[in-house]
Amino acid sequence: MHFKICTIGELLVEFLAKEQNQRFNQTGEFIGPFVSGAPAIFADQVAKLGFSVVFFSCVGKDAFGKMCINRLKNDGVIIDGITMHHKANTGSAFVTYKDSNERDFIFNIPNSACGLLSFNHVNESLLKDCNHLHVMGSSLYSFRVIDAMRKALDIIKNKGGTISFDPNLRKEMFDIPEMEQSFDYIMEYTDIFLPSKNEVNYFSNNNDESEQQIMMRLLKKGIKHIVVKGGCKGANYYGLDEQGYLQMLHVDGYTVNSVDPTGAGDCFGATFVSLMLAGYSVEKALQYANASGAFAVSKKGPMEGTSSLPELKQFLSRTFIKK
């Protein structure tokens, strides 16, 4: 099946703390810049798998911006939707690690070039043959970018396209009032929903709801496929069969030496969504998505662990200890 994906949001450079438990309020060494931004990693992973993907963002007319564009272009992303802004610099993030999974970020997004991404930056001609939009919750950081997202969503939905949504919640962004309101809107149109295990409760009506009950309620609202990402513990799939009964499937993950968790969920989502659209079975798509996430955490740098289909096949052909 022919399909073309588009995604919108932050494209930035990231600097990683050299030492574990390094604190932001003390002098320390950082390594980078690495190209980053959740939707950018998603787009890069889709392109690496050999599928067509358009990415909309803004960078500054600076060396960081050029670095970001060149990286995505070299990996096969359609970069015509990326605007070089002359009024602001490329966004940045600084990351420090408490352990292999817990991180703290300092983002410079609202005042950067990608903070100025707006309705007019979404060129309709680039969307004319796109039939899937991927939305990242971390990209809903301003009313401007939410307007841009709505524009793309309306265009794609009006021609019968599909939407995937990864909440990608960041504690650093909880004080953005527009974000929560936009979540409700996007959930109404979502076909594929990709929360991580620790985000599930955010979507519950009360503390007593189990994961299964939350998923059943969301599926009844019209979402077709839900995948709860559990990292090396694998993933849980939820859907409804033709009779309206809950279908559940668990696919084991892979245990690898985790070097850097940033970007793993984005790679997982990109792989699952691409392969589902390409006609793979849910189980096969999840198997590859788990491999993609494992591959991503084994490399230092947020986008350094994106992988091609042959690399994932090779990864799956090796024997891994299942957790």
Secondary structure, DSSP 8 states (H G I E B T S, - for coil): ---EEEEE---EEEEEESSTT--TTS---EEEEEEE-HHHHHHHHHHHTT-EEEEEEEEESSHHHHHHHHHHHHTT-B-TTEEEESSS--EEEEEEESSSS-EEEEEE-TTSGGGG--GGGS-HHHHTT--EEEEEGGG--SHHHHHHHHHHHHHHHHTT-EEEEE----GGGTT-HHHHHHHHHHHHH-SEE--BGGGGGGG-SSTT--HHHHHHHHHHTT--EEEEE-GGG-EEEEEE-TTS-EEEEEE-------S--TTHHHHHHHHHHHHHHTT--HHHHHHHHHHHHHHHHTSSSTTTT---HHHHHHHHHS-----
